[in-house]
Amino acid sequence: MLPQLLDFDNIDVWAINLDKILYPLITDSTIKKIRESKFKYIEDSQDLLFKLTNRDQIINAVIEWICSNKIVGYHGTRITKVEIDSIRKNGLLSLNAIDRVSRLTRVLSSHPEWDDIKNKLNDTIQSHGKGNYSGRREGQAHLTLSKSSLTNWFNHYISYGSEFDQRVVVELLGEEGKDLLAKDGISKVIKFSIPGNLALKAAHPIGSLEQKIQNGEVPNLVNQFIKAWSCRIVNSNFQSSDLCIDCGMVFLDTIPPEWIVEIKTITLPST
């Protein structure tokens, strides 16, 4: 069977595929109990599923399902046409902080205080890069599982560009720096198709998939899909795109251009 492209937001498609994997592992009486239960939180349907079935068998089946398919990952940002062309040709590069100097110079140089802060730019970039001043980002490229969440819940990436750039300009100019970022480039969402095994690995930047399981936790990606799928048992109209899902995938190298599915302009609702 050819790998399927699993887009978390599109449960109407992938749930049919996952049904074929999980229903043989679950009795009809279990399905009936879950369907008739009243849940307050999204986690509750998954908890009951695990209570009434072989938890490890369900988790391992979903891991195998993910690994045999491809996972959609999204990257939101603000970029210029030149930067778009570069991504199409070279892929999404992992962060090399010093490479941000030219872009941030372009963004900030129009500010009336530029002459006062320009000599601080390199040091500030280095402190947020190799210095890990606001968390480690050097050498990383980030994707997220849900486009809906990216555009509706944490859309500051689309509004202002990379988290790294935001941290640097706020240190230099406060919120005025972010206002300048919002005027530079075009809001874009880049959709990637990721081999499932690599998506699982990227979803566990700290520790490993195996360690997560040994600790009694449900691995990232596996957790999100099972939660949404079990909610679908309770409510056939349930939509995964309605959830706020902050499930990231961290890649320690360039995300190759061959994985790009599309690059779309996004218009955010005015506030």
Secondary structure, 3 states (H helix, E strand, C coil): CCCCEECCCCHHHHHHHHHHHHHHHCCHHHHHHHHHCCCCCHHHHHHHHHHHCCHHHHHHHHHHHHHCCEEEEEEEEEECHHHHHHHHHHCECCCCHHHHHHHHHHHHCCCCCHHHHHHHHHHHHHHHCCCCCCCCCCCCEEEECCHHHHHHCCCHHHHHCCHHHHHHHHHHHCHHHHHHHCCCCEEEEEEEEEEHHHHHHHCCCCCCHHHHHHCCCCCCCHHHHHHHHHHHHHCCCCCHHHCCCCCEEEECCCECHHHEEEEEECCCCCC
